[in-house]
Amino acid sequence: MLRQNVTRFCRELHSEVIRTFIDRFLEEMKLTISRKLLLGYLFMAMLTVLSSAYALFNLEKLSGIAYNITNHNYVLMENSKKLMDILLAQESAEKKYLILKDPELEQIFWKRSQEFKDELAGTRHLKLDRKTKNTVAELDLLQNRLKELFLEENLLLQNGQLQEAQTLSDTVGRATVDDMAIKLRNIQKNMDQAINDEMNLIARQSSMAVKMTMGLGLLSLILGITLALIITRNISKPLQQLQQATRLIAEGNLDHKIEARRDDEIGALAKSFAYMTKRLKVLEALNLDASPLTGLPGNLAIENRIEQLLAKGKSFSLCQVDLDNFKPFADKYGYAWGSEVIKEVSNILSGYISEAKLTEIFLGHIGGDDFVVIGPPDRVESICQRLVTDFENRILSFYAPQDAENGYFIGKNRQGITQKFPLITVTAAIVTDDGSRFKNPLDMARLVAELKEYAKMMPGSNYVTEEYVEKRKSSHPQNLQSTLELKTC
């Protein structure tokens, strides 16, 4: 049975589920390679200690059984034999006294009675079960009864009633002695059986302890080898993955993901590879930075252009173009149709640039429905003026006729509640600088975003400049505050 259990356990241990679990455990523990190896050694040492502890536990258990035999069962059996001898000597003294009436025989009787009491009191200090305790208590009572009978026999002898004394001795006295003898023999018989049972138990447990110790030793060996193989696999597999990743990166596959969910040396190497891949993608993006939807330059190119113009110290304008109510439109008409709107805005702006051959104008696509126009201030503002006018007419063709005629469409807001939404409008915000105010593109873009939010609070399509907003704030602060409060509500 033990061999079958060990075999079944080992078969389950080699299953893919357990190997995966241990791999995940080693990764989640965030151990270095050296610590993983140390963990393997400690695990094997733990199994060895467990096997040794089990052997010592069984040895202690067997020692306890042997101690119980020698210091309890055997002693109790010897005490019962000694009590039997005392009882027989006491009975012999009593019989002889009835015949010889010798005072020395009377003293012998009382001496043997006291010896019986003392020996019985010593027996009570042993580890007794309830049945034996009751037997010892009954023997004590019977010994007291035997003493009482001897006193009655002695009184009858003094009154010259020898026949009555002998009759009392042969009947009641004999029955009491026989009862005590039976109880003492039962104690001996029970102790002899207990000794045999515990000796058999020692033999069985010794055999089982040997088998279990050998089984644990074999299990320790199997588990140790298995853990060593798993740790080796845990180390070699990611190295093979890194080797493959290196080859793919060398071939130009920068989208290959490198797993780095480890905190050991291999994890650090994987993170370095991932960082290297990320930097290579950034470098590639700088050269191939274009929106897949519109083909316009993206964020990196926009930031580079702003940084270059700020560094030159030449006056230029940064304009951010954004569509209002675009998301409800896309939710109702679909994002594919929404993409057509974005491409339409791109076409409008590109058409202005190509039509006037404005080579100094930079047009970029931040993403989604946000565009950027960078160039000379007068050119950028002229483009915004044309955009807010042309967009109002061209956007109508993207709506259903009824929605275009109504000037609104029915859709659901972010809470899933059906409501009316205005048609898409365009908002543009312009900030101008020559490098004296803004030190980096982020600060300049932040101000553009603030102006754009102000412009969004105005009805319809429109554009604002920094000077226009400042003038509005100074001349109509109450109207501005009311607009902000209305927007907040």
N, C-alpha and C positions, 0 to 999 in steps of 0.2 A: 504493500500500500504506500509506504514511504517513497519507494523508488518511482512509483507511478505519479505521485504528487509532484516530486522534483522534476520528472520528465515533462509533465504537463505545464508546470510553472515556467520552465526554461523555454518551451515552445511558445508560450504566450509572450515571454519576454522578448523573443526575437521577432515579434510581429511588428508591422510597420507603424501601428498606432503608438506603441510604447516608445519606439525609436524616435518618432516625431515629437512625442511628449517630452522626452529627455532632451532633445535638441532645443525645443522651445524653452525648457527649464534653464538650460545652460545659457541661452541668449538673454532671458529675462533676469537672470542672476547678475548680469553685467560683470562677468569675471574675465580677467586676463587669461592668456594661454597658460602662464605659469600657475595661476590659481586654479585653473581647470585641472591641470595635471596634479596639483596638490590635492584637489578635491577627490580625484580618482584614488590617490594613495590613501587618503583619509577614509574613503569609503571602504576600501579593502581592509584597512586596519580596523574599522568599525565592525565589519563582518567577522574578522578574526577575534576581536574582543567579545562579540556576541556569542560566538561558538564557545569560547573559553568560559564566559560567564554562565552559559547554559550547563556546561560540564561541571563547573564549581557548584552551581545551584543544585544539581542532582546529587553531587557528592555530599553536600551539606544535608540534603534531604535523607539520603541513605544513612548518613551519620546519626541523624536524629532518630531514625527508626532503630538503629543498633543501640543507641543510648537508651531508648525506651525499653528495649528488651533486657538489657543488662541491669539497668537501674530501677526498673519497675516490675516487669513481668517476672523476671527470674527471682528478684528479691521477694516478691509477694508469694511466689510458689515455695521458696525456701522457708519463709515465715509460717506458711500454712503447715508445712511438714513439722516445723519445730513446735507449733501449737498442738499438733496431733500428738507428738511425743509427750508434751507436758500434760495434756488431757489424760492420756493413758496412765502416766505415772500418778496423776491425781486420783484417778479411779482405783488404781492398785492400792494406794495408801488408804483410801476410804474402806475398801473391802477388808484389808488386813486389820484395820483398827476395830472393825466390828467383831472380829474374831479374837484378837489379842488384847484389845483395849489398852494398848501401849500409848502413853502420852506423846512419845517421840513420833509415832505415826500420825497423830493428830497435827503435830507441828509440821510434819512433812506435807500433809494435805493443804494446810493454810499457806505454806511456802510455795507449793506448786500453783495454788490459786492466784497468788500475787504475781508469780512469774507469767502466768497466762494473761493476766490483766496488763502487765507491763509490755509483753510482746504484742498484745492486741493494740495497745496505745501507739506503739511504734509503727504498726501497720497503717494506722490512720494518716500518717504523714506522707504516705506514698500517693502517687497519682491513681486514684481509684475511680471507676465508673459508678454510676448510681446503683447498679445491682450489687456490686461488691461492697459498696458502702452500707447498703441495707443488710447484707449478710454479716458484716463486721458488727453492726449494731445489734443484730439478733444474737450473735455469739456472746456479746457482752451481757445481754439479758439472761441468756441461758447459763452463763457462768455465775451470775448472781443467784439464779434459781438453784444451781448446784450447791452453792454455799448455804443457802437457806435449808435445803434438804439435809445437808450434813449436820447443821445445828439441830434439826428436828430428830435426826437419828441419835445424836449425842445425848439429847434430852431423854429419849426413850431408854437408852442404855443406863443412864443414871437412875431411872425409875424401875430398872430391872425388866424392861420389856424388850429383850433381845430379839425375840421372834418378830415383833412388830417392826423393829428397826431394820432387820434384814429384809423383811417384806417390802418396806418403803424403798430400800436400796435397790432391790431386784426389779421393782416395777417402775416407779416414777423416776428414780435415780438413773436406772439403766436406760430408760427411754430418753432422758435428757442428754445423757452422754452419747447415745446413738445419733440423736438429732444433731448435736454439735459435730460429731465425726463426719456425718453426711455432708454438712455444710463445708467443713474443711476440705473434704475430698472434692467437692464441687469447685471450690476455689482452685485447687491444684489442677483439676481437669480443665477448667476455663483458661488458666494461665498457660498450661501446656499447649492448648489449642491456639491461644493468642500468639505464643512464641512461634509455632509452626506457620501460622498465617503470615506473620510479619517477616519471617525468613523467606517464605515464598514471594512476598511483596518485594523484598530486597533483590531477589533473583530476577524478578520480572522488570523492575525499574532499572536495574543495572544493565540488563540486555537492551531495554528501550533507550537508555541514556547513551549507550555505545552506538546504537544505530542512528539516533538523532544527531550525535556529535559528528559522526562520519557524514551524515546527510548535510549538516550545516557546513562542514568543511568543503564538501563537493559543491554545495550551492555558492559558497563564498568564492570558490575558484571560478565557477561559471559566470557569476555576476561580475567578478573582477575582470575577466577576459572580455565580457560583453561591454562593460563600461569603458575599458581601454579602447575597444573598437569604435564605440560611439564617439568618444572624445577625439579619436584620430579622424573619424569621418567629419566631426564638427569643425575640425581645423582644416582638413584637406578640401572639403567641398567648397567653402567660400574662396579658398585660394584658386581653385579651378574656375570659379565664377569670375574672379578678378582677372585671371588670365584671359578668359574669353572676352571680358569687357574691354581689356586693353587692346585686343585684336580688333574688336568692332569699332572702338574709338579711332584707332589708327586708320581704319577704312573710311572714316568720316561719319559713322552712325552716332551722332551726338545725342540722339533721343533715347539711347539705351539706358535703362535705369539700373543703377548699381545699388544693391541692398547694403545699407550701412547701419542696420539695427543691432549693432554690437558695440560693446565698450571695451573690447580687448585690442590687441595690437592690429589684428586683421580689420576690426571695425574702424580704427584710426586710418588705416591704409585705404579702406573703402571710402571713407569720408573724404580723404584727400583726392581720390579718383573722382568722386562726385563733384567736389569743388572745382577740380580741373576741368571736368566736362562742362560745368556751368559757366566757367570763365570762357571756355572755347565757344560756347553758344552765344555768349555776350559779344565776343569779338566777331563772330559770324553775323550776329544780328546787326552790328554796326554797319556792316557792308551790305547786308540784305534786309535792311529794315523797311518793311512795307506792309501795309494792311492787306490781308488776303481778300477782303471784300472790295475795297476801292483802289488798291494798288498804290495808295499815297504813303509817304514816309510816316513811320510811327513815332513812339515816345522818345526813343533814344536819339533819333535824328532830330526831333524837335528840340530836345534839351541841348544837343550839340550846337544847333543853329543859334539858339538864344545865347548860349555861353560865348560863342564867337562874336556876336553883335555887341554884347555887353563889354567884351574885352576890347573891341575896336573903339568904343566911345562915341559911336555915331548914332544919331537919333533914329529910332525905329519904333514901330508899334507892334504890340502883341494883341491879337484878337482871338477870343474863344467863341465859337459858334455852337449853339446847343439847341436841340429841338424840345419843345414843351408838349406835354401830353402824348409823348411817343409810346410809353409803355402801355397805357390803356388801348391805344390804337393797335399795337402789336398783339396784345392779348386777344383782341376781337378778330382782327384780320389775319393774324398769323405772323410769325417772325420772318417767314420768307418774304411776305409782302412788305413787312417793315424794313427788311434789308434793301428792298427796291427804293424805298423812300430815302434811306441813307445814301444809296448810290446816286439818287437824283440830286441830293444836296452837293455831293462830290462833283457831279457833272456841271451843276450850275456854277460853282466856284471855279472849277477848272476852265469852263468856257470863258469866264471873264478874263482869266489870266492869258489864255491862248489868243483870245480875240484881240486884246490890246497889246499882246506880246510883252507882258510884264515879267521879264526874266528875273527881276530883283525880288519878286514876290515868292515867298515860300508857303506852300499849302501842305498841311499835315493832317493826319487822321489819328486822334488820340485813341479812339475806340468807341464802339457803340454809336451814339448819335452826336458825339463831340468832335469838332474840327478846330484847327488852328490856322490862322492866317498871319504871317509875319512879313513885314516889309516897311517901306516908307510910310509915314503917318497919313499923308494925303491920299495915297493909293489905297491903303487899307480901309480908311473911312469911306472912300468912294465905293469900294467893293461891298461894304456893309449896307450902304444906302440902297444899292441896286438889289442886294439879296433880300432884304425885308419886303421890297415891293414885288419882285418876281416870285418869291416863294409863295405868297398868298394866293397867286393865281395858279401856279403849277401843282400845288398840293391837292387841289380839289379833284384832280383826275384820279387820285388814289382812293377816293371814297366811293361808296355806293351812291348812286344818284340821289336817293332820298336823304341820306346823311349829309351830302354836300349841300343840298337845297335847304335842309333844316339848320345847318351851321353847327350841328353837334351830332353825337352818336351815343347810343345806349351801350353801356358796358358795366363791368363789375370792378369795384375798387379792390384794394389789397385785403379788405376784410370780407370780400365775397358779396358785398352789397351792390345791387344794381343801381346805377345812377347815370346822369347825363354827363358827358365829357365834351369839352370844347374841341374844335378841330386843331390839328397840329399847327403850332406857330413856331417861328424861329426867333431866337434871342442871341444877340452878339454883344460882347463887352470888349472895350479897347483900352489898353494902358500903353503909354508912351514913355520911353526913357532913353538916355544916351550913356548908360553905365554909371551915372553919378549917384543914383538912388538905390538901385538893386545890385547886390553883389553876386547873386546866383539866380538861376531860372526858377527855383522854388518860390522865392519871395515874390517875384514878379507874377508868377502863375497864381499865387495865393490872392493877390490883390485883384487880378482879373476874375477869379472865381467869386470874390465878394461883390464886384460890380455886376457880374452876371446874375447873381441871386437878386440883386436890387432890380435889375431889368426884368426879371421873370415876374415881378409883382405888378408890372405894367401890362395893360391889356393888349392883346394882339401881338403881331410881330414887330420887333423894334430892336434898336441897338443903342448903347450908351457909351460915352467916353468918361474918363475920370473927371474932366473939367465939368461935364454936364451934371454928374452926380453931385459933385461938391457944390455947384451952384444951386441945385435943387435943395440940398440940405440946409444951405444958408438962407435961402429965400422962402422955403416952405417947410420948416421943421415939423409943424403940426400935421400937415398932410402926409409927410413921410412917416411920422409916428403912427398915424391912423392906418396907413397902408401896411406897415409892419405888423400892427396888432391884428388887422384883418387877415393877413397871411398866416399868422400864428394860429388864430382860431380855425 
